[in-house]
């Protein structure tokens, strides 16, 4: 008997080709209780709801219905009843008769647009690229309004690899940010997010803060900038810059830790990811003496950075141990993923400099954050707005969901703290 019920419900849920269906689009001012009255009017005909999509924009309702199942041969009574209900509610009704269900939507991707502001010409430019590549925007939703506007398009008949280059060019020319990612199960589930530290998680370059205490900040900053642009080898630049720190006392680390400034949205990003049970990692070409305590403060277990050699409480001007360079960052990403039991396809890497390029390429999603031109050109997507929590929108989370998580954390702090402890199973 249970199998018969399952078979019957499965058959009823599909409008087979040739079966009559009714598409209704209802618009007007929204208010509570409208869905009940509309469904009551439809229910008397014994119709089946095959599709139901609703959105409210500034108190204006847009409701799209697809009805099927045991529709009567003469549907005029159903349409008249629905039209009468809409008239009483002050709603506008459009009805279209046809056959079958919605057509399949193959090759689905998600396109996320971000701007401050996001202009109509930005949306038009993105839509044109999607159209030119044979894609169709099936649905959309707003993810955030502040501190930036972000909109998510669900697109069918498109391919990630095809859309990314064209959308990246359109975004660069028009002045907005865009990301393209696979839809479906690939967008869901737990992930590992690994971030660079200097000029990504924080607004500062730690080595420049250290060099300022040695009176050599400008010299070191020039070398850092050249390395991040990819003009000189990172290892060579690191040794050159660290040599400028020779003679500084180790007490300087605490002063620098107090001086560093988190990037706007960094704490929100980290705490929200932890609330979701995501893993977070830091990998830095900077120094563990500063990055380590920062990771501890944020509750981040995965952390790797260079180490400065110290003799008798004074920096020698040399690096100690393996150097975290471009290749090492990609390898460390793989190690963090293996430790979390996640494939690389479930990883996200965020960075700004040439030293991050291998890591961004290796990750399932590479995000160039306020990055140098060469990095923006090579990454899957580029964020040119100064808010690190915009990464959450690229993962499909809305501002409302982020705020809900924060409110839940405040009201149920003990539960969230337990679930977010580094190293705990999720």
N, C-alpha and C positions, 0 to 999 in steps of 0.2 A: 504493500500500500504506500509506504513512504516514497518508493521509487516512482509510482504513478503520479503522485502529487508533484514531485520534482519535475517530471517530464511535462506535465500539464502546464505548470507555471513557467517552465522554460519556453514552451511553445507560445504561451500567451504574451510573453514579454517581447516577442519579435513580430513586427509587422512584415509579413512575407510579401514579396513582390506581387502586385495585383490586388492586395488588400486595401480597402479604402481607408484613408487617414485624413485628418482635419488639422490644419495648422492655424493657430490663432495667435495674433499679436495684440496685446492689450497695453495701452498707455494712459497715463493720467496722474493726478495727484495721489500720492500714497497716504494711506492711513491704516491703523490696525483693523484686523478683521476682514479685510477685502478678500484674502485668499480663501477663507472659509466660505464666504458667500458665492464666490466664483466656482469653487469645487462642488458646492451643493447643487448649483444649477447644472453642472456637467454630470454629476453622479446619477441624476434621475434617468439619464439615457443609458446607464451602464457602461459608459465609455472607459477605456483604459488610458492612463497617462503614460505615453511613450517617452516624452521628453518634457522638461520643465526647467526653464532658465529665467532668472529674475535678477534685475539690478535696480537700485534706487540711486538716482543722481540728483542731489539737492531737492529731496522730497518728491521727485518725479519718478513714477514707477514705469518700468518697461518689463513686461512679462511675455515670454514666448512659450507656447504650449504646442505639443504634438499629440493628438488624440487618436486612438485606434481601438482595436479589440472588437467587441460586439456592437459596432455602430449600426444603427438601423439603415435600411435601404434608403429611406427618406430622412435625411438629416435636418430638414427644415425646422422641425420642432426643437432640436438641440440648438441649432444656430439662433433661432428666435429667442429661446430661453436665455442663452448666453448674452445675446444682444440686449435683451431687456434688463438683465442684471447689471451689465456694464452701463447702460443708460441711467439706471437708478443710482449707481455709484459715481456717475460723472466721468466715466472712462470711455476712451475711444477703442473700438474693436475693428480689427481687420482679419478676415477669414479667407483661407485658401484651401480648396478641396484638392485632393490628389491621391496618389497610390504609393504605398510602401513607406518605409522608415527613412531616417536621415541616411544619406549615402556614407560609405566608409570614409574615414579621414586618414589616409596612409601618410607615412613619412612626416611625422609630427615633430616640431621643434618649438622651443620657447624663445621669444625675442624680448629682451628687457631694454626699455629706453629710459634714460635718466638725464635730467637737465635742471639747471637752476638759473633761469626758468626753462621749462620744456615748452617750446613754441610749436605752433601749428605747422610751420615749415619743417621742423625737425621730424614730426610724425609723418608728414607727407613724404619727406626724403626716404625714411625707413620703409614706408608702405610701397613706394615706387620700386625700391630694390627687391622687396618681397614679391611684388607683382612681376617684375622683370625676370625673376627666377622661377616663375610658375607657381609660386606659393599663394595660399589664401589665408587671410586672418579669420579664424573661426570664432574666437572669443577674446575678450580682453578684460583686464581689471587694473585698477589703480593700486599700487603697493604703498605709496607714500606721497604726502604733500609737503612735509617739512622734514629736514631742512632742504630737501630737493623734491621734485616731482619725479616719480618713477611709475612707469606703466608696463604691464606685462601682456604680450601678445601670444596667443596660442595659434600656431601656424601649421597648416597641413600642406602636403604636396611640396615639401621643401627638404633640404638637406643641410645639416650644420656646416659641413665643409664648403658647400657652395655659397651659403648666405654670408658667412663670416667676413670674407674679404670685401665683398661689396658693401656690406653694412658698415664695416670699419672705415672704408673710404668716405662713405656718405657722412658718417658721424664726424670724422676729422674735418671735412670741408664745411659742414653746417654748424659745428660747435656743440655737439651733445655726446653723451656716452651711450654705448650699446653693448649688449652681451647676447650671445646665441648659445643655447645649450639643448641637449636632447630632452624631449618630453618623456612622459611615462615613468616607468619604474626607475630609470636612470636618474631621475630628478628627486627621488624619494630615498629615505633611509639615512642612516648614520654616516657621517663623513669625518675626515681629518682635515683641519685647516692649519696650514703652516705659514707663518709670516716671517719676513725679514723684520729687523728691529729698527735700525737707524733710518730715519726719514720715511718709515712705514708705520710701525707700532708707535714710535715716538717721533716728535718733530725735529729732534736734534741728531747730530752726528757725535757720538760719544768721544771719539778720538779727538775731535776738535775741542770739545769741552775740556778734555785732559790737557791738550796742547796749549789752551789758553792759560793754564796755570804755569806753563813753562815759557810763556811769552812768545809762542811760535804758532799761534792759531791760524793766521793768514797763510803761512807757508804750508801748513798741513791741509787746510781747506782747499787750496789750489790742487794739491795732489789727489785729494779725495774726489773732487769734481771730475778730474781727468779720468780717474779709475772708473767712476760710475758711468761715464760716457763710453767706456770701453776703449779709451785712447792709449792706456798703458796697462800692462799686466797687473792683476790684483795683488799677486804675491809680492812683486817688486814694489808696488806702491805701499803695501802694508809694512814691509820692512823699513822702507824709507820714512814712513810716518811714525812708526813706533820708535825709531832711533831718536826722534825729537823729544820723546818722553823720558829719556835717560836722566836719572837723578831725582825724579819726583818721588816723594814718600807715598807709601801705600795708604796713608790717611786720606789722600786725595780722592780715593774711590767713593767714600761716603759723601763727600762734598758734591761730587758729580752726580751720584744717585739722587741727591736732594734737588739738583738743578734740572734734571731731565723732565720733559713735558710730554705727556701722552698726546697722541694725535686725537683730535675731536672724534668721538664715536668709538675709540679703541676699547674703552672699558665696557661700553654697551655691547660691542661685538663679542668680546671674550665671554662676558657673563651670560649673554643670550645663548651662545654656542654651548656653553657648559650646562645651562638649563635644559637644552635639547638633548643632552647626552653626547654631543659631538666631542671629538678629541681636538685639542689645540696644541700647537707646537711653535717654538721660536727657534730660528736658525739664523745666526748672525756672523758677519765678518768682523764684528766688534769684539767685545771682551766679556768673558764670563764673570769677571769681577763686578761688573755693573749689570749685565743682562740676567745673571743668576738670581740676585735679590729681587729684580723686577718680576721675573717669572714666578718666584715664590709669592710675592705680593698678590699677583693676579691668579694664583692657583693653577699655574701651568706646569705640568709635569715634564713634558718633552722640551728640552732646551739644550742647545749646543752653540758654542761660540769659541773664539780664540782665547788663549790664556797668556798673560804677560809674565815674563820671568822677573822674579824678585830675589834680591840678595840683601840680607840685613835690613829688611824693611824699606828698600829703595828699588825703584824700577831700573833694570839694567839697559833698557832700550832694545830688548830682544823679545821675540815671541817664543813661548815654550810649548812644545808638543805639536801635534798635527795642525796644519793651517786649514781653516774653514774658508775655502775659496769657491769659485763657481762650480767646479765638478763635485766638490765635497758637499755642497748644499743639496744637489740633486740626490746624492747617495744618502745623505742624512734623511731626506724626505722619504726615501724608500725604506730606510730602517725604522723610522717612526710608524709608517704604514704597516710594516710587518709586525711591529710590536703591538699595534692595535688590531691586527687581524683583518686589515682592510686592503682591497686591491688599489692600485694606483688610480683607477678610474673613479674611486670614491674620495680622492684627495683634491684639495684646493690649495694653491700656493699664491701668496701675495708678496710682491716686492717692487722695488723702484729702480734698481741699478743693473748694469751689465753683469755684475756678480750673481744676479738672481736668474739669469736667462735659462740656464740648464734646469733649474728647479721649476721654473714656470712651464717649460716645455714638457718636463716629465710628469707633472700633475695632470689629473683629469680636467681641471680648470685652472688656467694660469691667469692671474689678474695683475696687470701692470698698474700700480697705484701712484698717480702723479709722477709718472716715470719719465726717463730720458727717451728721446725719439726712437732710438734703436730698440729699446725694450718694448715700447708701445707697439712698434711694428711687428714684433715677434710673438707677443702674448696673445692668448685667446681673446681677451677683452682688456680694455683700458678704462680706468676710473680717473677722471681728471678733476674731480671735486674733492675738497679737503675733508671728507667725512668717511672714516674707515668703516663705520657700520653700514655703509652702502653695500658692502659685500653681502649682507643678509638679504638684500633685495635681489641680488644676482642668484641667490639660492632659493628664491621663491617665497620668502617670508615678507609679510606686510608690516608697515609701521604699527598698525593696530595689534598684530600678534606679538611684536616686540614689546609694546607697552603692556599688553596683558601679561606677558612673562615677567616683566619687571614688577607689576602690581602683585602677582602671585608670589614672587620672591619676597616682597615686603611683608605680606600677610602670613606667609607660611615659610619663614626663613629657615627653620630647622630642616624641613623636608628638602628644600632646594640645596641647602649647604651639604647635606648628606649625599645627594645624588651628584653633586658637582666636585666631590673630592678627587683630586688627581690620583689616577691609578685605580679608582674604584670601577667595578664592572658596571656597564650601562645596559 
